[in-house]
Amino acid sequence: MAQLQAVRGTQDLLPAEARRHRAVIETARAVSERYGFGEIATPIFEFTEVFSRPIGETTDVVSKEMYTFKDRGGEEITLRPEYTAGIARAVLSNGLTQSTPLKFFGAGPMFRYERPQKGRYRQFHQIDAELIGPAQPQADIEIIAMGAEILGELGVLTSCRLELNTLGDTPSRTAYRAALVEYFSAHLDKLSDESRDRLGRNPLRILDSKDDGDKLLVAGAPGFGDYLSEDAKAFFEQVKRGLDALGIAYELNPRLVRGLDYYCHTAFEFITTQLGAQGTVLGGGRYDGLMGMMGGPEIPAVGWAGGIERLAMLIAEPKGPARPIAVIPIGEAAELEALKLTQRLRGAGHVVDLGYGGNAGKRMKRANKIEARVALVLGEDELARGAVTFRDLDAGSQEEVSLDGLVERLKGLV
């Protein structure tokens, strides 16, 4: 048992780290509620096709990273690698397609088998927002603005930059795809094996290659802007004008591509320099073709996901719980009364610690160890008088307080 460790790529969220995660989630939840987003929770596993078809067979997520297995009934199941496809499935299977616009916020664990690195685990956690139904660029503006506001309230927006790009509409991507195939085919001998494989299936994915040789070729590849349709250009211009109007600064990055196949039009990432190479803390874009790809009606949508682990590393130390009150019974007769007093104080909203054993000295040591604000000593003499000995552990003072007046005495102190 001494050799037992957490599985590689996973972590135990002990109270201090869990408090940071909770701060990220609660801040995001509060902001999303102001934007009219309702919370959704989808299963952490789905039928494999929910992810494999819409995410794209050529993506690293599907081809290398998904945790897929057969359950005891012989069904092929996958632990969710991302939120969007599962939420889209929920919309379709719950008959919500006629109720658009739909605004969903979610938070929870995701699973990808990849090399663990700073801020990224094989079981990791995300906040997620999806705006389903509107085809107008105002939806893209709103979803980006909400992400910026969440980062602002977390205190990390000033250390992030927003990178923005357009992936165009279908005619734009068709024309650009042909241009990339022509360009990279002329440099086939210099492409990595992985990119050569992608060339015939999804050449846009080559733009996201991490191979150094591929990066040199990508630098000279045709730009997407030269192949945008007039409609796609107009859409992107409206997005930029809306962000300008809201005072949300951005940088154009024509090489920014989202890693999943269902994206179109707007793509964006909030990136920080505080975490080294793994700098993306929140990113997303528009995915108008996803619902149709999953067998439903064609419904436009836009959304983003943010990494809780990375955001938790960036935020200031969250406020901890209130300092506790230590209740210290002396003698067997006081034990039951101390238990009743503890519950009464908890019912009044206080954090209370009642030791499980030991003499008065040991219990006082515990009170100091847990940084209690007040110690309430209850012995036979106090019981006879209907009182407690009230020790202010910060001031080092002591007084007797009646049980009836105790809640009033604690006001403003803890």
Phi, psi and chi 1 to 4 in degrees:
 res  aa     phi    psi   chi1   chi2   chi3   chi4
   1 MET       -  -28.8  -66.7  -67.4  -70.5      -
   2 ALA   -63.7  -22.8      -      -      -      -
   3 GLN   -89.4   -5.0  -60.5  -58.6  -46.0      -
   4 LEU   -65.3  132.5  -78.8 -178.3      -      -
   5 GLN  -136.1  162.8  -63.1 -178.4    1.2      -
   6 ALA   -64.0  148.7      -      -      -      -
   7 VAL   -59.0  142.0  174.9      -      -      -
   8 ARG   -54.7  132.8 -176.2  168.8 -175.0 -106.3
   9 GLY    89.0    5.4      -      -      -      -
  10 THR  -120.4  167.8   66.3      -      -      -
  11 GLN  -148.2  153.9   61.5  170.9  -23.2      -
  12 ASP   -91.6  127.3  -61.0  -52.0      -      -
  13 LEU   -90.3   92.7  -72.4  177.0      -      -
  14 LEU   -73.6  166.2  -59.8  178.4      -      -
  15 PRO   -50.1  -42.0  -32.6   38.2      -      -
  16 ALA   -65.4  -43.5      -      -      -      -
  17 GLU   -72.0  -37.1 -171.2   59.9   31.4      -
  18 ALA   -61.7  -34.0      -      -      -      -
  19 ARG   -65.1  -38.0 -170.4  159.3   54.2 -116.0
  20 ARG   -65.9  -45.0  -75.5 -179.7  164.7  -90.4
  21 HIS   -59.1  -44.2  -84.2 -130.2      -      -
  22 ARG   -63.8  -37.2 -173.4  168.9   66.7 -112.2
  23 ALA   -61.8  -41.3      -      -      -      -
  24 VAL   -63.3  -48.7  171.6      -      -      -
  25 ILE   -64.8  -45.8  -66.0  169.2      -      -
  26 GLU   -67.3  -36.1  -69.8  178.2   -9.1      -
  27 THR   -64.9  -47.0  -61.7      -      -      -
  28 ALA   -63.0  -40.3      -      -      -      -
  29 ARG   -63.0  -43.7  179.8 -177.5  -70.8  122.2
  30 ALA   -64.7  -43.5      -      -      -      -
  31 VAL   -66.0  -44.6  173.0      -      -      -
  32 SER   -62.3  -34.4   68.0      -      -      -
  33 GLU   -64.1  -35.6  -74.2  177.6   -8.2      -
  34 ARG   -66.1  -26.0  -64.0 -156.6  -64.9  -92.9
  35 TYR   -89.7    3.5  -80.1   72.1      -      -
  36 GLY    84.7   18.7      -      -      -      -
  37 PHE   -89.4  130.6  -77.2   65.7      -      -
  38 GLY   -96.5  148.3      -      -      -      -
  39 GLU   -79.7  140.8 -170.9  158.1    0.3      -
  40 ILE  -130.2  146.7 -170.8  172.2      -      -
  41 ALA  -133.5  114.8      -      -      -      -
  42 THR  -102.2  161.2   59.9      -      -      -
  43 PRO   -59.5  150.6  -22.3   33.1      -      -
  44 ILE   -80.4   -6.9   63.6  169.5      -      -
  45 PHE  -133.0  147.5   56.2   86.8      -      -
  46 GLU  -137.5  167.5  -58.1  -96.1    6.3      -
  47 PHE   -58.7  139.6  -67.4  117.8      -      -
  48 THR   -55.3  -36.6  -62.6      -      -      -
  49 GLU   -64.4  -21.8   63.4 -179.6   -5.4      -
  50 VAL   -58.5  -34.7  168.9      -      -      -
  51 PHE   -99.9  -39.6  -58.1  115.4      -      -
  52 SER   -66.2  -39.4   60.6      -      -      -
  53 ARG   -74.9  -52.7 -175.5  163.2   48.8  154.8
  54 PRO   -72.0  -36.3   22.5  -32.3      -      -
  55 ILE   -68.0  -38.7  -68.7  175.4      -      -
  56 GLY   115.1  124.6      -      -      -      -
  57 GLU   -62.3  -24.6  -61.6  -72.1   -8.9      -
  58 THR   -87.7   -6.0   63.1      -      -      -
  59 THR   -75.8  155.5   62.5      -      -      -
  60 ASP   -61.3  -35.4  -72.2  -12.1      -      -
  61 VAL   -56.3  -51.0  174.2      -      -      -
  62 VAL   -76.3  -43.8  172.7      -      -      -
  63 SER   -78.3  -23.2   63.2      -      -      -
  64 LYS  -130.5  -25.3  -60.3  178.1 -177.9  179.0
  65 GLU  -113.4  -14.6  -62.5  171.0    2.4      -
  66 MET   -75.0  140.3  -67.3 -157.2  -45.8      -
  67 TYR   -87.7   98.7  -80.5   91.6      -      -
  68 THR  -118.5  137.6  -62.5      -      -      -
  69 PHE  -155.2  164.3   57.2   93.4      -      -
  70 LYS   -95.7  132.2  -73.4 -172.4 -178.4  -64.7
  71 ASP   -83.6 -176.3   67.1    8.9      -      -
  72 ARG   -67.2  -17.8  -69.8  173.4 -176.5 -111.7
  73 GLY   -91.7    3.1      -      -      -      -
  74 GLY    84.8    4.2      -      -      -      -
  75 GLU   -79.3  141.5  -58.7  -78.6    7.1      -
  76 GLU   -86.4  119.4 -170.5  170.7  -88.0      -
  77 ILE  -120.3  146.6  -58.1  -63.9      -      -
  78 THR  -130.6  132.3  -65.9      -      -      -
  79 LEU   -67.4  135.2  -60.9  179.4      -      -
  80 ARG   -63.4  126.6   65.4 -177.3  179.8 -161.5
  81 PRO   -88.7  -14.9   31.4  -33.4      -      -
  82 GLU  -161.8  167.6   55.1   95.8   44.1      -
  83 TYR   -88.6  -36.8 -123.1  134.3      -      -
  84 THR   -59.0  -47.9  -54.6      -      -      -
  85 ALA   -63.3  -37.9      -      -      -      -
  86 GLY   -65.5  -39.2      -      -      -      -
  87 ILE   -67.6  -39.8  -68.6  177.1      -      -
  88 ALA   -60.6  -42.5      -      -      -      -
  89 ARG   -60.3  -40.9 -168.3  -86.5  -48.4  151.1
  90 ALA   -63.2  -39.4      -      -      -      -
  91 VAL   -61.5  -45.3  169.5      -      -      -
  92 LEU   -69.6  -46.1  -63.7  174.2      -      -
  93 SER   -76.6  -17.8   57.7      -      -      -
  94 ASN   -99.6    9.3  -73.8  -77.9      -      -
  95 GLY    64.5   39.4      -      -      -      -
  96 LEU   -98.9    4.7  -59.5  177.7      -      -
  97 THR   -67.1  -19.7   57.4      -      -      -
  98 GLN   -93.5    5.1  -59.7  -59.4  -46.4      -
  99 SER  -110.2   16.5  -57.9      -      -      -
 100 THR   -70.5  153.1   57.3      -      -      -
 101 PRO   -76.9  144.8   28.1  -34.3      -      -
 102 LEU  -114.5  134.5  -61.3  165.6      -      -
 103 LYS  -123.8  117.3  -67.2 -178.5  171.6 -176.7
 104 PHE  -124.3  138.7  -67.9  123.7      -      -
 105 PHE  -120.1  139.7  166.8   80.4      -      -
 106 GLY  -143.6  161.4      -      -      -      -
 107 ALA  -151.7  135.8      -      -      -      -
 108 GLY   169.6 -176.6      -      -      -      -
 109 PRO   -81.7  146.8   28.7  -34.0      -      -
 110 MET  -126.0  164.6  -49.1  -69.0  152.0      -
 111 PHE  -138.9  122.8  -55.6   84.9      -      -
 112 ARG  -143.0  133.1  -65.8 -174.0 -170.9 -178.8
 113 TYR   -85.7   97.4 -172.6   85.9      -      -
 114 GLU  -145.5  171.6   55.8 -176.4  -21.7      -
 115 ARG   -67.2  120.2 -176.9  173.9   60.8   84.2
 116 PRO   -60.2  141.7  -23.0   34.1      -      -
 117 GLN  -151.5  176.5   50.1 -162.7  -62.1      -
 118 LYS   -57.7  121.3 -172.1  174.7 -176.2  179.3
 119 GLY    77.5    4.6      -      -      -      -
 120 ARG  -136.8  123.2  172.9   55.1   65.6   90.2
 121 TYR  -120.2  170.6  -61.6   86.3      -      -
 122 ARG   -74.7  -31.5  -70.8  174.2  174.7  174.1
 123 GLN  -108.1  112.1  177.3 -179.4  -38.7      -
 124 PHE  -127.4  174.6   58.7  101.3      -      -
 125 HIS  -129.0  144.1  -59.7   78.5      -      -
 126 GLN  -134.1  148.8  -72.2 -175.2  -22.9      -
 127 ILE   -95.1  150.9   51.0  174.0      -      -
 128 ASP  -147.6  143.0 -175.8  -87.2      -      -
 129 ALA  -136.6  133.7      -      -      -      -
 130 GLU  -132.5  129.8  -49.3  -66.9  -15.0      -
 131 LEU  -116.6  107.0  177.2   46.2      -      -
 132 ILE  -111.2  124.6  -60.7  167.9      -      -
 133 GLY   127.3  -52.6      -      -      -      -
 134 PRO   -71.8  134.4  -17.4   31.2      -      -
 135 ALA   -96.1   -8.3      -      -      -      -
 136 GLN   -77.6  149.2  -62.4   86.1  -10.2      -
 137 PRO   -62.6  -17.7   17.1  -28.7      -      -
 138 GLN   -58.9  -31.2  -75.7   78.5    6.4      -
 139 ALA   -66.1  -40.5      -      -      -      -
 140 ASP   -63.0  -41.9  -55.4   50.3      -      -
 141 ILE   -62.7  -45.2  -61.8  162.3      -      -
 142 GLU   -64.6  -42.6 -179.2  177.7   45.4      -
 143 ILE   -68.0  -36.3 -155.2   84.2      -      -
 144 ILE   -69.0  -42.0  -66.6  172.0      -      -
 145 ALA   -61.8  -38.3      -      -      -      -
 146 MET   -65.8  -42.1 -171.7  173.6   86.4      -
 147 GLY   -60.5  -42.5      -      -      -      -
 148 ALA   -63.6  -38.6      -      -      -      -
 149 GLU   -67.6  -39.2 -171.3  163.0  -21.2      -
 150 ILE   -61.6  -47.0  -69.5  169.6      -      -
 151 LEU   -62.4  -37.5  -63.8  179.0      -      -
 152 GLY   -63.8  -44.2      -      -      -      -
 153 GLU   -70.3  -25.0  -65.4 -145.7   -1.8      -
 154 LEU   -78.7  -11.2  -71.9  170.9      -      -
 155 GLY    82.2   20.1      -      -      -      -
 156 VAL  -117.1   -4.2  -55.8      -      -      -
 157 LEU   -62.0  -38.5 -177.2   60.0      -      -
 158 THR   -67.0  -18.4   54.5      -      -      -
 159 SER   -98.9   11.2   63.4      -      -      -
 160 CYS  -119.0  154.9  -65.7      -      -      -
 161 ARG  -120.9  145.6   70.0 -179.9 -175.0  -84.2
 162 LEU   -97.2  118.9  170.0   59.4      -      -
 163 GLU  -101.0  138.5  -67.3 -168.0   -7.6      -
 164 LEU  -134.1  141.5 -169.3   67.9      -      -
 165 ASN  -152.9  168.1 -169.2   24.7      -      -
 166 THR  -119.1  137.7  175.9      -      -      -
 167 LEU   -99.9    4.8  -56.9  179.6      -      -
 168 GLY    69.9  180.0      -      -      -      -
 169 ASP   -94.7 -175.4   51.8   14.9      -      -
 170 THR   -59.8  -47.2  -60.3      -      -      -
 171 PRO   -59.3  -38.0  -23.9   34.0      -      -
 172 SER   -63.3  -47.8  -55.4      -      -      -
 173 ARG   -67.7  -35.0  -71.4 -165.6  -54.9  -79.6
 174 THR   -62.6  -45.3  -60.1      -      -      -
 175 ALA   -67.0  -41.6      -      -      -      -
 176 TYR   -69.0  -37.6 -172.6   49.1      -      -
 177 ARG   -58.9  -44.2 -175.2 -174.9 -170.7  -79.1
 178 ALA   -62.4  -39.2      -      -      -      -
 179 ALA   -66.1  -39.9      -      -      -      -
 180 LEU   -67.3  -41.0  -72.8  179.9      -      -
 181 VAL   -60.8  -43.2  168.7      -      -      -
 182 GLU   -63.9  -44.3 -179.2 -179.9   -2.9      -
 183 TYR   -66.4  -51.9  170.8   77.6      -      -
 184 PHE   -71.6  -27.0  -73.7  119.4      -      -
 185 SER   -64.2  -30.6  -65.2      -      -      -
 186 ALA   -73.0  -13.3      -      -      -      -
 187 HIS  -123.9   32.0  -57.5  -79.8      -      -
 188 LEU   -58.1  -37.8 -159.7   58.9      -      -
 189 ASP   -69.1  -15.3   58.5  -32.3      -      -
 190 LYS  -100.1   -8.5  -62.2  177.5 -177.4  177.0
 191 LEU   -77.5  148.9  -78.6  175.7      -      -
 192 SER   -67.4  161.6   66.3      -      -      -
 193 ASP   -58.1  -41.1  -69.5  -18.4      -      -
 194 GLU   -63.5  -42.3 -174.0  174.1   50.2      -
 195 SER   -71.6  -32.7  -71.1      -      -      -
 196 ARG   -63.1  -37.4  -82.5 -162.1  -64.7  -89.5
 197 ASP   -66.5  -38.0 -179.3   60.0      -      -
 198 ARG   -73.2  -24.2  -72.0  171.7  170.9  170.7
 199 LEU   -56.8  -40.9 -177.8   58.9      -      -
 200 GLY   -83.6  -15.2      -      -      -      -
 201 ARG  -110.3  -44.0  -66.0 -169.0  -71.8  175.8
 202 ASN  -155.8   80.1 -172.9   -2.9      -      -
 203 PRO   -64.5  -20.4   21.3  -32.8      -      -
 204 LEU   -62.3  -27.5  -90.7   72.7      -      -
 205 ARG   -67.0  -21.3  -65.0  -75.4  -66.4  121.7
 206 ILE   -64.1  -30.7  -60.6  175.1      -      -
 207 LEU   -63.0  -20.1  -58.0  178.3      -      -
 208 ASP  -100.6   10.4 -160.0   30.5      -      -
 209 SER   -65.2  144.1  172.8      -      -      -
 210 LYS   -97.6   -2.8  -56.0  -60.4 -173.6  -70.0
 211 ASP   -71.5  133.5 -179.7   85.5      -      -
 212 ASP   -62.1  -40.0  -70.5  -22.1      -      -
 213 GLY   -66.1  -40.3      -      -      -      -
 214 ASP   -63.0  -39.1  -71.1  -14.6      -      -
 215 LYS   -60.9  -37.4  -71.8  179.4 -179.5  178.9
 216 LEU   -64.5  -40.6  -69.6  174.6      -      -
 217 LEU   -68.5  -40.2  -68.4  175.6      -      -
 218 VAL   -60.6  -35.1  166.8      -      -      -
 219 ALA   -59.5  -28.3      -      -      -      -
 220 GLY  -102.7    7.0      -      -      -      -
 221 ALA   -73.0  157.5      -      -      -      -
 222 PRO   -57.9  149.0  -20.1   30.1      -      -
 223 GLY   -89.2  146.3      -      -      -      -
 224 PHE   -64.3  -32.1 -152.7  159.2      -      -
 225 GLY   -57.4  -29.3      -      -      -      -
 226 ASP   -74.5  -10.1  -64.5  -26.9      -      -
 227 TYR  -119.5    7.5  -61.8   87.7      -      -
 228 LEU   -72.9  137.0  -71.3  175.2      -      -
 229 SER   -71.0  165.2   68.4      -      -      -
 230 GLU   -63.1  -38.2  -68.2  -56.1  -45.2      -
 231 ASP   -63.3  -42.5  -72.7  -15.6      -      -
 232 ALA   -66.0  -39.9      -      -      -      -
 233 LYS   -62.3  -43.8  -71.0  178.8 -177.8  177.8
 234 ALA   -64.0  -40.1      -      -      -      -
 235 PHE   -60.9  -47.8 -170.7   99.8      -      -
 236 PHE   -65.9  -37.2 -165.1   41.3      -      -
 237 GLU   -61.9  -39.5  -75.1  -58.7  -42.1      -
 238 GLN   -66.4  -38.2  -71.4 -171.6   61.3      -
 239 VAL   -61.2  -47.2  171.9      -      -      -
 240 LYS   -64.1  -40.9  -69.1 -173.3  -70.5 -177.2
 241 ARG   -63.6  -38.8  -79.4 -158.6  -60.3  -89.5
 242 GLY   -65.1  -42.5      -      -      -      -
 243 LEU   -65.5  -39.0  -65.1  176.0      -      -
 244 ASP   -60.8  -43.2  -69.3  -20.7      -      -
 245 ALA   -63.4  -32.1      -      -      -      -
 246 LEU   -87.8   -1.6  -64.4  179.2      -      -
 247 GLY    72.6   26.0      -      -      -      -
 248 ILE   -95.2  109.4  -61.5  174.5      -      -
 249 ALA   -73.2  146.8      -      -      -      -
 250 TYR  -150.1  160.9   56.6   85.5      -      -
 251 GLU  -120.6  135.2  -62.0  177.1   12.2      -
 252 LEU   -78.5  131.4  -62.6  179.0      -      -
 253 ASN  -130.5   95.9  178.5    0.4      -      -
 254 PRO   -66.4  -11.9   22.6  -32.6      -      -
 255 ARG   -96.5    1.4  -59.9  -58.4 -174.6 -162.8
 256 LEU   -74.2  116.7  172.6   62.4      -      -
 257 VAL  -128.1  138.6  -66.4      -      -      -
 258 ARG   -77.1  150.3  -60.1  -62.5  -62.6  161.1
 259 GLY   -77.0   -7.9      -      -      -      -
 260 LEU  -110.7  151.9  -50.6 -178.7      -      -
 261 ASP   -75.6  -14.2  -78.7    1.5      -      -
 262 TYR   -89.4    6.7   49.6   62.6      -      -
 263 TYR   -82.2  151.1  -76.2  101.9      -      -
 264 CYS  -151.5  170.9   62.9      -      -      -
 265 HIS    49.2 -124.6  -78.5  -59.7      -      -
 266 THR   -67.5  131.3  -47.8      -      -      -
 267 ALA  -128.7  140.4      -      -      -      -
 268 PHE  -152.1  154.9   60.5   89.9      -      -
 269 GLU  -145.5  136.2  -68.6 -176.1   -8.0      -
 270 PHE   -94.0  121.3  -73.4   90.2      -      -
 271 ILE  -122.9  137.7  -60.5  171.1      -      -
 272 THR  -113.4  155.5 -178.9      -      -      -
 273 THR   -99.1    4.3   58.4      -      -      -
 274 GLN   -85.0   -8.1  -54.0  -61.8  -51.2      -
 275 LEU  -120.3   21.1  -63.0  175.6      -      -
 276 GLY    73.6 -142.5      -      -      -      -
 277 ALA   -69.1  -28.1      -      -      -      -
 278 GLN   -89.2   74.1  -60.7  -57.2  -43.6      -
 279 GLY   -98.6  -10.6      -      -      -      -
 280 THR   -75.7  121.5  -59.6      -      -      -
 281 VAL  -107.1  -20.4  -64.9      -      -      -
 282 LEU  -158.9  132.5 -172.4  150.1      -      -
 283 GLY  -160.0  159.4      -      -      -      -
 284 GLY   180.0 -152.6      -      -      -      -
 285 GLY   164.3 -169.5      -      -      -      -
 286 ARG   -93.2  142.2  177.9  163.8  -77.8  -83.7
 287 TYR  -140.4   68.1   52.8   94.6      -      -
 288 ASP   -66.3  -22.5  -69.4   -8.9      -      -
 289 GLY   -94.0   -0.7      -      -      -      -
 290 LEU   -66.9  -47.0  176.8   58.3      -      -
 291 MET   -60.8  -43.6  -65.3  -68.4 -175.6      -
 292 GLY   -64.0  -38.5      -      -      -      -
 293 MET   -62.1  -29.0 -169.9 -176.2  -62.5      -
 294 MET   -91.4    7.2  -63.4 -179.0   73.8      -
 295 GLY    96.1    5.0      -      -      -      -
 296 GLY  -100.6 -172.7      -      -      -      -
 297 PRO   -70.0  159.7   24.9  -32.5      -      -
 298 GLU   -75.0  108.2  -65.2  -68.8  -16.0      -
 299 ILE  -126.1  121.3  -58.7  176.0      -      -
 300 PRO   -69.4  156.6   24.2  -31.7      -      -
 301 ALA  -163.3  160.0      -      -      -      -
 302 VAL  -148.5  146.2   61.1      -      -      -
 303 GLY  -166.6 -178.9      -      -      -      -
 304 TRP  -151.6  165.8   53.1 -110.8      -      -
 305 ALA  -135.4  146.6      -      -      -      -
 306 GLY  -126.9  141.5      -      -      -      -
 307 GLY   -81.4  115.8      -      -      -      -
 308 ILE   -66.7  -41.4  -65.3  176.1      -      -
 309 GLU   -57.9  -45.5  -82.0   81.4    1.7      -
 310 ARG   -67.9  -43.1  -66.4 -179.4 -175.5  179.6
 311 LEU   -64.5  -37.7  -70.8  168.0      -      -
 312 ALA   -63.8  -29.3      -      -      -      -
 313 MET   -72.6  -22.1  -66.1  166.4   66.2      -
 314 LEU   -95.4  -25.6  -66.6  171.2      -      -
 315 ILE   -77.1  160.2   64.9  173.6      -      -
 316 ALA   -67.1  159.1      -      -      -      -
 317 GLU   -59.6  119.5 -174.9   64.6   34.7      -
 318 PRO   -66.8  154.3  -14.6   27.9      -      -
 319 LYS   -64.6  131.3 -176.9 -179.7  178.8 -179.0
 320 GLY   -80.3  179.6      -      -      -      -
 321 PRO   -67.0  161.1   23.8  -32.3      -      -
 322 ALA   -60.2  146.9      -      -      -      -
 323 ARG   -64.3  139.9  -69.5  172.5   61.2 -171.8
 324 PRO   -79.5  164.6   28.3  -34.0      -      -
 325 ILE  -100.2  128.8  -61.0  165.5      -      -
 326 ALA   -97.2  123.1      -      -      -      -
 327 VAL   -99.7  124.5  175.6      -      -      -
 328 ILE  -123.0  100.0  -58.5  175.8      -      -
 329 PRO   -80.3  144.1   28.1  -30.3      -      -
 330 ILE  -122.0  113.7  -60.5  175.7      -      -
 331 GLY    95.2  153.2      -      -      -      -
 332 GLU   -62.1  -36.9 -173.8  175.1  -16.2      -
 333 ALA   -63.7  -26.8      -      -      -      -
 334 ALA   -85.0  -15.3      -      -      -      -
 335 GLU   -59.5  -48.3  -68.5  -75.9   -8.1      -
 336 LEU   -67.2  -40.4 -173.3   59.1      -      -
 337 GLU   -66.7  -35.5  -68.5  -56.9  -42.2      -
 338 ALA   -64.9  -39.3      -      -      -      -
 339 LEU   -62.4  -43.5 -178.3   62.7      -      -
 340 LYS   -65.3  -40.7  -70.5  160.7   60.6  178.5
 341 LEU   -64.0  -41.4  174.7   60.6      -      -
 342 THR   -58.1  -46.3  -63.3      -      -      -
 343 GLN   -66.7  -36.7  -70.6  -59.1   94.6      -
 344 ARG   -64.3  -41.8 -179.0  162.0   73.3   90.5
 345 LEU   -70.1  -36.9  -67.4  176.7      -      -
 346 ARG   -64.0  -38.3  -73.0  171.8  177.9  159.6
 347 GLY   -64.3  -24.3      -      -      -      -
 348 ALA   -86.4    1.6      -      -      -      -
 349 GLY   100.2    8.1      -      -      -      -
 350 HIS   -92.5  152.5  -64.7  -69.3      -      -
 351 VAL   -87.3  121.4  178.5      -      -      -
 352 VAL  -129.9  137.3 -173.8      -      -      -
 353 ASP  -117.6  126.0  180.0   83.8      -      -
 354 LEU  -118.8  111.7  175.4   62.4      -      -
 355 GLY   -62.2  154.9      -      -      -      -
 356 TYR   -93.0   -3.9  -59.7  108.2      -      -
 357 GLY   173.7  176.5      -      -      -      -
 358 GLY   102.5  160.2      -      -      -      -
 359 ASN   -77.8  179.0   58.4   29.7      -      -
 360 ALA   -60.1  -38.3      -      -      -      -
 361 GLY   -63.4  -44.9      -      -      -      -
 362 LYS   -65.1  -37.6  -73.3 -176.1  176.9  178.7
 363 ARG   -69.4  -34.4  -66.8 -170.6 -172.4 -133.7
 364 MET   -67.9  -37.1  -80.3  -56.4  -57.9      -
 365 LYS   -62.1  -39.5  -75.9 -177.3  179.0  178.3
 366 ARG   -65.3  -40.8  173.4  170.3  171.9   77.6
 367 ALA   -57.6  -42.0      -      -      -      -
 368 ASN   -69.0  -37.3  -69.3  -36.8      -      -
 369 LYS   -64.5  -39.1 -177.8  177.9 -180.0  179.6
 370 ILE   -88.5    9.0   63.6  174.5      -      -
 371 GLU    56.1   46.7  -62.4 -176.7  -14.8      -
 372 ALA   -62.8  145.9      -      -      -      -
 373 ARG   -83.0  -37.0  178.2   65.5 -179.2   84.5
 374 VAL  -138.1  144.4  170.4      -      -      -
 375 ALA  -115.5  132.1      -      -      -      -
 376 LEU  -112.4  112.2  -56.6  177.4      -      -
 377 VAL   -97.3  128.9 -179.5      -      -      -
 378 LEU  -129.5  105.6 -173.8   61.3      -      -
 379 GLY  -121.6 -170.4      -      -      -      -
 380 GLU   -60.9  -43.6  -70.0 -174.9    7.5      -
 381 ASP   -62.3  -44.4  -68.3  -16.5      -      -
 382 GLU   -63.7  -40.8  -73.2   86.5   -2.6      -
 383 LEU   -59.4  -42.5  -80.2  175.1      -      -
 384 ALA   -63.1  -30.9      -      -      -      -
 385 ARG   -98.0    0.0  -67.0 -168.6  -66.6  -86.3
 386 GLY    63.7   44.7      -      -      -      -
 387 ALA  -143.8  174.8      -      -      -      -
 388 VAL  -132.0  155.6  -63.8      -      -      -
 389 THR   -86.0  119.7  -63.1      -      -      -
 390 PHE  -101.1  109.7 -173.6  105.7      -      -
 391 ARG  -106.0  115.8  -66.1 -173.8 -179.2  178.6
 392 ASP   -82.5  104.6 -175.0  -32.0      -      -
 393 LEU   -74.8  -18.2  -61.7 -178.5      -      -
 394 ASP   -81.4  -44.9  -77.0    1.3      -      -
 395 ALA   -82.0  -19.6      -      -      -      -
 396 GLY    74.9   19.3      -      -      -      -
 397 SER  -102.9  165.1   60.2      -      -      -
 398 GLN  -144.9  141.2  178.1  174.2  -57.0      -
 399 GLU  -154.0  164.7   61.8 -175.3  -69.3      -
 400 GLU  -100.0  133.6 -173.2  167.5  -82.1      -
 401 VAL  -128.3  135.3  176.2      -      -      -
 402 SER   -68.1  149.1   70.7      -      -      -
 403 LEU   -60.3  -35.5  -71.8  171.3      -      -
 404 ASP   -66.4  -31.9  -70.0  -20.1      -      -
 405 GLY   -98.3    6.2      -      -      -      -
 406 LEU   -66.9  -45.6 -176.4   55.3      -      -
 407 VAL   -61.7  -40.0  171.2      -      -      -
 408 GLU   -64.4  -40.2 -175.5   67.2   28.4      -
 409 ARG   -65.9  -30.2  176.9   65.1 -179.5   85.7
 410 LEU   -80.2  -14.0  -72.6  167.2      -      -
 411 LYS   -59.8  132.2  -78.2 -176.8  179.2  178.8
 412 GLY    77.9   -6.0      -      -      -      -
 413 LEU   -99.3  -41.0 -166.6   63.7      -      -
 414 VAL  -136.5      -  -69.9      -      -      -
